Amino acid sequence: MPSELNVEVCYALPSEQTIVPLTLAQGATMRDAIERSGLLLRFPELDLGRMKVGVFGKVRALDAAVEAGDRVEIYRTLKADPKLARQRRVEKVRNEGSREGQKWLGSARKGS
């Protein structure tokens, strides 16, 4: 078993993505990787007590061990409820009168 492992730590904003490659000691945790990446200094708004982290889209605990080849990801909090955002998009399409928006009206139109 190698004594060191290579991982990447990623953080994405709407305007930019940051990926930091690291070499860590075997047994390093998610928190170790994030702290060593320097992203906490570069982005002071990061709050690991509030934000979720994961590997390849799967949420993991900060004390979980990282493995060789992992992409440690820091997830931003959602600014809008996904369900509400989708409803707003559908309503916008409906209001614009496109055929795409009409399919959501479905049975309501048939009964009129």
N, C-alpha and C positions, 0 to 999 in steps of 0.2 A: 504494500500500500504506500503510495507516494506521501511524502511529508508536507507537500504543498499542493494547492489546487488553484486552478484559474477559474474566475467567475467574472461576470459583468454586473454592474449596478446601474439601473436605469431609472430615469425620472423624466416625464414628458409634460410639457406645458402646451397649450394650443399653438404657440408660436415657435417652440423649439423642443428638441429631444436631446437629452444628455445621456451618454453611455460611457461608463468609466470601467475599463478593464482592470482587474486586480489579481494579484497572486496572494493567497492567504494560507495560513498554517492549517493543517488538518484539524478538524474539530471547531473551526470558526463558526460563529452564528450569523444569522441574518443581521442582527444589530452590529456585530463586528464589521461586516462587509460595508454596511451603510456608513458607519462612522469613518472607516478607512477611506471611503470613496471621496470624501471632502464635500459631498453634496449638501450636508447640513450647514456648512459654512457658506457655500455658494448660494443656497436658497434658504435664507433664515426663516421663511414662512413654514418650512417643514416641521411638523410636530409629530414625532413617532408615537406619542401617547394617544393621538387622535386619528392618525392616518393608518390605513391598512398597508401591509406589505405582502409580497408573494413571490412565487417562482413560476414563470411561464403561465401567468394568469390564474394560478391557484393560490389562494390566501394561505399564508403560513404565519406562525408566531415569530416574534422577534428573537426568541431564544432557540428556534429550530436551527439545526446544523445545516450549513450549505454543503453542496457536493460539487465536484469538478464539473465545469460546464454550465452551472446554473446561471440564469439571468435573474438577478434579484431586482424586483420591481417595487417602486414606491407608488401607491395609488392615491391620486387626488380625491378629495371628497366631491360628490356630485353637487352641482349648483342647482339642479332642478330635479324634481321627481320624474323618473323616466316615463311613468305612465301618463303623467300630466303633460309632459313635453310631447309625447306622441299624440295625445288628444288635441293639443294646440296645432300640431302640424296637419292633422286630418281636417280640423275645422278651417284652417287657412285654405287648404286645397278646395274644400267644399265651397267656401265663400268666393273663390276665384271662378267657380263654375266650370271646372274642367271635368272631362269624362272620368278621369281617375278619381276625383272626389265623389262623383255620383254613385260609384259602386258601394260606398260605405253607407249610403242611404237605404240600399237594398229593399227590404220588405215595406218600409215606410212609404216609398214611392208607389209600389205596386197596389197598395190599398187605397190610394188617393183617387 
